[in-house]
Amino acid sequence: MIIDSDDVCPVVLVQVLRAFRDSKEGEEIIVKTKWEAAVQELKKWCDETGNEYLGWEKEGNRFVIKMRVSKKK
């Protein structure tokens, strides 16, 4: 599932929560955003929720953050 957003907190986080709710175990959620703090915020969210943070990269002026869903918690 890909979230491509020009929004910042809390909109990006709400979009991630909706994607998580609609996703299946092991599915990847990819967030593309200009919001730099999303890199740290989504890593923290993964650490707190047991989801797997797969890292990030920069594509032009956007941050691309990858996570894998774990609904075992």
BELHU-V806573 format. One record per residue. N is the residue number from 1. RES is the residue in one letter. D_LAST is the distance of its C-alpha to the last C-alpha in Angstrom with 1 decimal. Layout:
n:res:d_last
N:RES:D_LAST
N:RES:D_LAST
//
This chain:
n:res:d_last
1:M:20.6
2:I:22.9
3:I:23.3
4:D:26.8
5:S:27.5
6:D:30.3
7:D:28.6
8:V:27.2
9:C:24.7
10:P:23.4
11:V:24.2
12:V:22.5
13:L:19.2
14:V:19.6
15:Q:20.3
16:V:17.2
17:L:15.1
18:R:17.2
19:A:16.9
20:F:13.1
21:R:13.5
22:D:16.1
23:S:14.7
24:K:13.5
25:E:11.1
26:G:13.1
27:E:15.3
28:E:16.8
29:I:17.4
30:I:20.7
31:V:22.0
32:K:25.8
33:T:27.2
34:K:30.1
35:W:28.0
36:E:27.8
37:A:25.4
38:A:22.7
39:V:22.3
40:Q:21.3
41:E:19.4
42:L:17.1
43:K:16.6
44:K:15.7
45:W:13.3
46:C:11.5
47:D:11.6
48:E:10.2
49:T:7.3
50:G:6.5
51:N:8.8
52:E:11.9
53:Y:15.1
54:L:18.0
55:G:20.8
56:W:23.6
57:E:27.2
58:K:30.1
59:E:32.0
60:G:35.1
61:N:34.2
62:R:30.6
63:F:27.4
64:V:25.2
65:I:21.6
66:K:19.3
67:M:15.5
68:R:13.4
69:V:10.6
70:S:7.3
71:K:5.6
72:K:3.8
73:K:0.0
//
